């Protein structure tokens, strides 16, 4: 998957194995950057990878 690809909220939910409200909480708290296109929320693949990396580093 390319770094510049955009994911939908359900795709991020599947990747992180979390619910919709958790994804929106991450977006609202700015821990997971996103953009809005029209009425659609999109999250860059790079942002999801960086979030995972940051969480792993914080847990270490």
ZIDA-V190811 format. One record per residue. OMEGA is omega in degrees with one decimal (* if undefined). NEAR is the number of other C-alpha atoms within 8 Angstrom. Layout:
OMEGA NEAR
OMEGA NEAR
This chain:
-177.7 4
-179.0 5
-177.6 7
178.9 7
179.9 8
179.8 8
173.0 10
177.1 9
177.8 11
177.3 7
177.1 8
176.8 12
-179.0 12
-179.0 8
-177.0 6
-178.6 6
178.7 6
179.9 8
-179.3 7
-177.4 9
177.5 6
178.8 8
179.5 12
174.9 8
177.7 8
178.2 10
-178.3 11
-179.4 7
179.0 7
174.6 7
178.4 8
-178.4 11
178.3 9
175.3 10
175.5 7
176.3 8
-172.4 7
176.5 4
-175.3 5
177.7 6
178.6 10
-177.8 12
178.5 15
176.5 13
179.4 13
-179.4 8
178.7 11
178.5 11
180.0 8
177.7 8
179.7 10
179.6 8
179.6 8
179.4 8
178.2 8
178.7 8
179.7 7
-179.6 6
-177.0 5
* 4
